[in-house]
Amino acid sequence: QVQLVESGGGLVQPGGSLRLSCAASGSISRLNTMGWYRQAPGKERELVARIITIISGFTPNYADSVKGRFTISRDNAKTTVYLQMNSLNSEDTAVYYCHATRGGVDYWGQGTQVTVSS
């Protein structure tokens, strides 16, 4: 089992920044991927950013809508994934979920709300 706990969401003005964190625990030694999804009201959940953790030197994947504004990274201990979000706009308002895969199984965090509003 893998447990994922997100933090760092909140209310931010347009143009502002937030950093989300996702702490992984449990059977994390062989995680295949870690990343972030988001779901806005009335919309389907979508991939925001992802890294393949079992391959070193892999270039992260980003949704086109966040390229150049969001950056995904991981700490040296490989237990925490971050999502740095800059130049936020109202379309970034959503619940953000941490996601990981291991052995073909999907794991999800509980989600953290990000609201971009003046």
Backbone as a chain_set.jsonl record, in Angstrom:
{"seq": "QVQLVESGGGLVQPGGSLRLSCAASGSISRLNTMGWYRQAPGKERELVARIITIISGFTPNYADSVKGRFTISRDNAKTTVYLQMNSLNSEDTAVYYCHATRGGVDYWGQGTQVTVSS", "coords": {"N": [[0.831, -1.2, 0.0], [0.341, 2.257, -0.64], [0.501, 5.452, 0.675], [-0.635, 8.727, 0.161], [-0.26, 12.11, 0.842], [-1.428, 15.278, 0.454], [-0.538, 18.771, 0.533], [-0.62, 22.373, 0.85], [-2.437, 23.74, -0.737], [-4.846, 26.412, -1.428], [-6.157, 29.787, -1.355], [-5.464, 32.083, -3.884], [-4.432, 35.034, -5.573], [-5.03, 36.022, -9.012], [-2.228, 35.559, -11.139], [-0.551, 34.955, -9.093], [1.394, 32.648, -7.006], [1.71, 29.237, -5.952], [2.813, 26.442, -4.007], [2.488, 23.065, -4.123], [2.655, 20.134, -2.106], [3.378, 16.662, -1.881], [3.439, 14.034, 0.159], [4.718, 10.848, 0.244], [4.202, 7.588, 1.568], [4.664, 4.293, 2.97], [4.725, 1.474, 0.854], [6.898, 2.48, -1.033], [9.16, 2.014, -2.454], [9.278, 1.042, -5.023], [7.876, 2.682, -6.776], [6.345, 3.557, -9.813], [5.466, 5.832, -11.214], [4.961, 9.28, -10.301], [2.84, 12.014, -9.691], [0.655, 14.786, -10.535], [-2.797, 15.42, -10.706], [-5.771, 17.201, -11.641], [-9.074, 18.401, -10.888], [-11.63, 20.268, -12.004], [-14.73, 21.954, -11.174], [-17.473, 20.318, -12.614], [-15.953, 19.243, -14.613], [-13.821, 16.735, -16.135], [-11.337, 14.749, -14.438], [-7.956, 15.644, -14.924], [-4.638, 15.147, -16.179], [-1.939, 16.91, -14.82], [0.857, 17.143, -14.308], [3.677, 14.924, -14.449], [6.086, 12.534, -13.343], [8.297, 9.915, -14.242], [9.277, 7.699, -12.033], [10.907, 5.474, -11.938], [12.82, 5.642, -13.783], [15.804, 7.21, -14.342], [16.697, 10.576, -15.072], [14.51, 11.219, -16.613], [12.398, 13.248, -18.567], [9.931, 15.368, -17.307], [6.359, 15.087, -17.834], [3.967, 17.446, -18.93], [0.755, 18.996, -18.854], [-0.489, 20.791, -21.663], [-1.652, 23.188, -21.003], [-0.354, 24.093, -18.738], [2.32, 24.236, -19.192], [5.459, 25.794, -18.906], [4.593, 27.301, -16.799], [4.092, 25.714, -14.55], [5.991, 23.555, -12.434], [7.191, 20.367, -11.794], [8.723, 18.509, -9.227], [11.008, 16.51, -7.239], [12.012, 15.427, -3.996], [15.317, 14.642, -2.678], [15.212, 12.335, -1.17], [13.24, 11.017, -2.367], [10.645, 10.808, -1.509], [8.812, 12.785, -1.475], [6.859, 14.77, -3.584], [6.703, 17.722, -5.452], [4.754, 20.491, -6.639], [5.273, 23.284, -8.21], [3.563, 26.17, -8.82], [3.128, 28.788, -10.913], [2.161, 32.077, -12.077], [-0.646, 31.879, -11.883], [-4.031, 31.416, -12.95], [-7.601, 31.901, -13.293], [-8.541, 29.613, -14.489], [-7.049, 27.628, -13.436], [-8.177, 26.917, -11.119], [-9.18, 24.343, -9.074], [-9.555, 21.043, -7.629], [-6.674, 19.554, -6.586], [-4.96, 16.568, -7.056], [-2.692, 14.274, -5.75], [-0.927, 11.653, -7.316], [0.091, 8.299, -7.792], [1.727, 5.425, -9.167], [2.185, 1.918, -8.914], [3.296, -1.14, -9.737], [1.175, -1.43, -11.543], [-1.001, -0.526, -10.141], [-3.089, 2.119, -9.135], [-2.705, 4.925, -7.027], [-4.11, 7.41, -4.932], [-4.127, 10.679, -3.531], [-5.947, 12.602, -1.039], [-6.702, 14.988, -2.048], [-6.356, 18.522, -2.633], [-7.583, 21.774, -2.359], [-7.309, 24.316, -4.756], [-7.771, 27.632, -5.309], [-8.15, 30.246, -7.487], [-8.569, 33.532, -7.409], [-9.644, 36.928, -7.391]], "CA": [[0.0, 0.0, 0.0], [1.009, 3.546, -0.708], [-0.317, 6.56, 1.157], [-0.238, 10.029, -0.387], [-0.887, 13.209, 1.582], [-1.133, 16.562, -0.166], [-0.649, 20.0, 1.312], [-0.175, 23.563, 0.151], [-3.479, 24.426, -1.487], [-5.389, 27.605, -0.804], [-6.678, 30.868, -2.187], [-4.399, 32.94, -4.391], [-4.896, 35.984, -6.587], [-4.496, 35.784, -10.36], [-0.826, 35.949, -11.278], [0.205, 34.522, -7.933], [2.054, 31.346, -7.01], [1.52, 28.286, -4.857], [3.555, 25.197, -4.141], [1.847, 21.895, -3.528], [3.54, 19.049, -1.703], [2.752, 15.347, -1.726], [4.307, 13.126, 0.899], [4.386, 9.442, 0.028], [4.663, 6.663, 2.593], [4.255, 2.919, 2.716], [5.564, 0.706, -0.082], [7.244, 3.464, -2.061], [10.472, 1.722, -3.025], [9.201, 0.705, -6.448], [6.875, 3.472, -7.47], [6.625, 3.725, -11.232], [5.248, 7.238, -11.546], [4.322, 10.178, -9.341], [2.426, 13.219, -10.395], [-0.482, 15.577, -10.093], [-3.984, 15.593, -11.52], [-6.701, 18.174, -11.074], [-10.456, 18.292, -11.342], [-12.415, 21.483, -11.806], [-16.167, 21.658, -11.104], [-18.125, 20.001, -13.875], [-15.0, 18.752, -15.617], [-13.157, 15.477, -15.817], [-10.005, 14.844, -13.861], [-6.961, 15.702, -15.974], [-3.23, 15.125, -15.79], [-1.26, 18.201, -14.79], [2.299, 16.906, -14.472], [4.024, 13.579, -14.008], [7.437, 12.052, -13.563], [8.462, 8.461, -14.159], [10.253, 7.618, -10.955], [11.794, 4.317, -12.039], [13.814, 5.952, -14.803], [16.531, 8.426, -14.021], [16.879, 11.485, -16.182], [13.301, 11.319, -17.43], [11.809, 14.582, -18.645], [8.546, 15.333, -16.853], [5.249, 15.41, -18.728], [3.077, 18.512, -18.476], [-0.378, 19.384, -19.692], [-0.164, 21.974, -22.461], [-2.181, 24.393, -20.358], [0.482, 24.524, -17.615], [3.727, 24.278, -19.602], [6.084, 27.098, -18.719], [4.11, 27.932, -15.572], [4.162, 24.753, -13.453], [7.172, 22.701, -12.405], [7.126, 19.24, -10.877], [10.048, 18.101, -8.763], [10.971, 15.496, -6.183], [13.133, 15.601, -3.085], [16.382, 13.642, -2.835], [14.811, 11.095, -0.524], [12.245, 10.423, -3.271], [9.396, 10.531, -0.799], [7.921, 13.938, -1.606], [6.775, 15.397, -4.902], [6.227, 19.094, -5.363], [4.248, 21.138, -7.84], [5.378, 24.735, -8.128], [2.602, 26.748, -9.757], [3.317, 30.234, -11.077], [1.261, 32.76, -13.026], [-1.937, 31.199, -11.789], [-5.215, 32.111, -13.434], [-8.849, 31.322, -12.798], [-8.734, 28.27, -15.052], [-6.297, 26.672, -12.636], [-8.977, 26.577, -9.948], [-9.545, 22.926, -9.104], [-8.984, 20.186, -6.588], [-5.459, 18.927, -7.095], [-4.748, 15.254, -6.458], [-1.431, 13.575, -5.951], [-1.163, 10.338, -7.913], [1.267, 7.444, -7.954], [1.451, 4.078, -9.63], [3.147, 0.902, -8.501], [2.852, -2.463, -10.14], [-0.112, -1.387, -12.224], [-2.046, -0.057, -9.226], [-3.142, 3.568, -8.965], [-2.909, 5.449, -5.673], [-4.527, 8.813, -4.962], [-4.267, 11.433, -2.296], [-7.309, 13.032, -0.748], [-6.955, 16.202, -2.806], [-6.223, 19.819, -1.978], [-8.268, 22.776, -3.16], [-6.616, 25.522, -5.2], [-8.728, 28.601, -5.824], [-7.514, 31.45, -8.001], [-9.631, 34.539, -7.467], [-9.308, 38.236, -6.83]], "C": [[0.864, 1.249, 0.0], [0.03, 4.606, -0.214], [0.261, 7.868, 0.621], [-0.99, 11.122, 0.359], [-0.446, 14.532, 0.974], [-1.23, 17.699, 0.844], [-0.255, 21.168, 0.425], [-1.228, 24.275, -0.663], [-3.966, 25.662, -0.757], [-5.93, 28.581, -1.814], [-5.527, 31.776, -2.604], [-4.985, 33.862, -5.459], [-4.342, 35.624, -7.962], [-3.091, 36.35, -10.508], [0.054, 35.481, -10.148], [0.77, 33.122, -8.086], [1.653, 30.539, -5.791], [2.439, 27.108, -5.101], [2.813, 24.107, -3.389], [2.903, 20.853, -3.186], [2.735, 17.766, -1.572], [3.756, 14.43, -1.061], [3.824, 11.704, 0.722], [4.952, 8.59, 1.158], [4.121, 5.277, 2.29], [5.237, 2.244, 1.776], [5.967, 1.571, -1.268], [8.539, 3.135, -2.781], [10.418, 1.445, -4.516], [8.07, 1.432, -7.134], [7.286, 3.67, -8.921], [6.52, 5.184, -11.661], [4.724, 7.974, -10.324], [3.953, 11.442, -10.083], [1.216, 13.861, -9.78], [-1.572, 15.589, -11.153], [-4.815, 16.708, -10.879], [-8.094, 17.962, -11.665], [-11.19, 19.562, -10.974], [-13.892, 21.118, -11.764], [-16.756, 21.424, -12.48], [-17.213, 19.468, -14.958], [-14.39, 17.434, -15.172], [-11.781, 15.733, -15.188], [-8.977, 14.791, -14.984], [-5.554, 15.684, -15.395], [-2.665, 16.537, -15.854], [0.228, 18.026, -15.068], [2.635, 15.555, -13.888], [5.498, 13.319, -14.245], [7.438, 10.535, -13.471], [9.605, 8.208, -13.186], [11.218, 6.449, -11.087], [12.872, 4.528, -13.086], [14.509, 7.25, -14.417], [16.67, 9.286, -15.273], [15.677, 11.636, -17.068], [12.764, 12.742, -17.393], [10.355, 14.525, -18.215], [7.557, 15.614, -17.983], [4.413, 16.515, -18.106], [1.898, 18.64, -19.419], [-0.006, 20.657, -20.438], [-0.563, 23.26, -21.743], [-1.299, 24.92, -19.227], [1.954, 24.619, -17.978], [4.274, 25.701, -19.482], [5.641, 27.808, -17.455], [4.259, 27.016, -14.354], [5.446, 23.939, -13.58], [6.989, 21.61, -11.375], [8.547, 18.851, -10.494], [9.89, 17.097, -7.629], [12.171, 15.708, -5.285], [14.131, 14.459, -3.234], [16.021, 12.306, -2.214], [13.756, 10.352, -1.327], [10.956, 10.057, -2.566], [8.388, 11.657, -0.933], [8.015, 14.511, -3.013], [6.16, 16.776, -4.727], [5.656, 19.546, -6.706], [4.307, 22.645, -7.602], [4.505, 25.335, -9.218], [2.763, 28.257, -9.769], [2.324, 30.782, -12.09], [-0.111, 32.112, -13.05], [-3.057, 32.072, -12.336], [-6.45, 31.339, -13.007], [-9.09, 29.908, -13.322], [-7.932, 27.206, -14.318], [-7.052, 26.275, -11.361], [-9.502, 25.158, -10.06], [-9.109, 22.266, -7.804], [-7.806, 19.453, -7.223], [-5.186, 17.643, -6.319], [-3.343, 14.756, -6.768], [-1.739, 12.157, -6.421], [0.153, 9.589, -8.022], [0.816, 6.093, -8.485], [2.568, 3.147, -9.182], [2.594, -0.444, -8.893], [1.481, -2.476, -10.789], [-1.266, -0.907, -11.371], [-1.938, 1.457, -9.084], [-3.408, 3.922, -7.504], [-3.192, 6.946, -5.779], [-4.473, 9.407, -3.568], [-5.699, 11.905, -2.131], [-7.684, 14.321, -1.497], [-6.785, 17.459, -1.973], [-6.786, 20.889, -2.915], [-7.338, 23.941, -3.48], [-7.656, 26.443, -5.833], [-7.985, 29.862, -6.223], [-8.605, 32.491, -8.215], [-9.137, 35.835, -6.853], [-10.337, 38.644, -5.786]], "O": [[1.959, 1.281, 0.562], [-1.125, 4.646, -0.637], [1.473, 8.083, 0.626], [-2.212, 11.065, 0.491], [0.737, 14.871, 0.973], [-1.91, 17.595, 1.864], [0.365, 20.984, -0.622], [-0.944, 25.328, -1.234], [-3.565, 25.935, 0.374], [-6.137, 28.246, -2.981], [-4.715, 32.185, -1.773], [-5.927, 33.493, -6.16], [-3.294, 34.986, -8.059], [-2.799, 37.462, -10.067], [1.277, 35.593, -10.226], [0.65, 32.492, -9.137], [1.305, 31.085, -4.744], [2.801, 26.806, -6.238], [2.548, 24.213, -2.191], [3.907, 20.71, -3.883], [1.562, 17.785, -1.199], [4.789, 14.09, -1.638], [2.67, 11.386, 1.009], [6.054, 8.846, 1.645], [3.23, 5.112, 1.456], [6.448, 2.428, 1.897], [5.443, 1.414, -2.37], [8.977, 3.903, -3.638], [11.425, 1.601, -5.206], [7.38, 0.863, -7.979], [8.455, 3.924, -9.21], [7.378, 5.698, -12.378], [4.124, 7.377, -9.431], [4.662, 11.883, -10.987], [0.802, 13.535, -8.668], [-1.301, 15.749, -12.343], [-4.587, 17.099, -9.734], [-8.265, 17.432, -12.763], [-11.354, 19.893, -9.8], [-14.272, 20.064, -12.274], [-16.566, 22.224, -13.396], [-17.643, 19.262, -16.093], [-14.437, 17.069, -13.998], [-11.164, 16.78, -15.384], [-9.108, 13.981, -15.901], [-5.313, 16.141, -14.277], [-2.887, 17.265, -16.822], [0.789, 18.678, -15.949], [1.98, 15.084, -12.959], [6.087, 13.809, -15.209], [6.669, 9.947, -12.71], [10.766, 8.478, -13.495], [12.25, 6.43, -10.416], [13.746, 3.679, -13.256], [13.856, 8.269, -14.192], [16.751, 8.774, -16.389], [15.803, 12.138, -18.185], [12.684, 13.364, -16.333], [9.607, 13.692, -18.726], [7.883, 16.292, -18.958], [4.178, 16.52, -16.898], [2.02, 18.422, -20.624], [0.711, 21.506, -19.908], [0.107, 24.287, -21.862], [-1.465, 26.06, -18.795], [2.763, 25.041, -17.151], [3.639, 26.67, -19.899], [6.24, 28.812, -17.069], [4.522, 27.492, -13.249], [5.924, 23.669, -14.683], [6.67, 21.884, -10.218], [9.455, 18.86, -11.325], [8.789, 16.866, -7.128], [13.233, 16.121, -5.751], [13.826, 13.433, -3.842], [16.472, 11.259, -2.679], [13.415, 9.21, -1.02], [10.258, 9.124, -2.961], [7.23, 11.502, -0.546], [9.103, 14.709, -3.554], [5.22, 16.965, -3.954], [6.034, 19.041, -7.763], [3.483, 23.202, -6.876], [4.686, 25.042, -10.4], [2.558, 28.921, -8.753], [1.724, 30.032, -12.86], [-0.662, 31.834, -14.115], [-3.037, 33.296, -12.206], [-6.352, 30.256, -12.429], [-9.763, 29.105, -12.675], [-8.118, 26.012, -14.555], [-6.608, 25.399, -10.618], [-10.185, 24.811, -11.024], [-8.393, 22.855, -6.994], [-7.942, 18.816, -8.267], [-5.182, 17.634, -5.088], [-2.879, 14.816, -7.907], [-2.705, 11.542, -5.97], [1.196, 10.176, -8.308], [-0.323, 5.673, -8.281], [3.731, 3.538, -9.085], [1.528, -0.843, -8.424], [0.711, -3.419, -10.609], [-2.405, -0.883, -11.836], [-0.846, 2.005, -8.933], [-4.231, 3.295, -6.839], [-2.601, 7.652, -6.596], [-4.734, 8.737, -2.569], [-6.556, 11.64, -2.974], [-8.858, 14.686, -1.561], [-7.036, 17.464, -0.768], [-6.496, 20.899, -4.111], [-6.669, 24.482, -2.599], [-8.337, 26.06, -6.785], [-7.284, 30.472, -5.415], [-9.456, 32.346, -9.093], [-8.326, 35.841, -5.927], [-10.226, 39.72, -5.198]]}, "num_chains": 1, "name": "protein.A"}
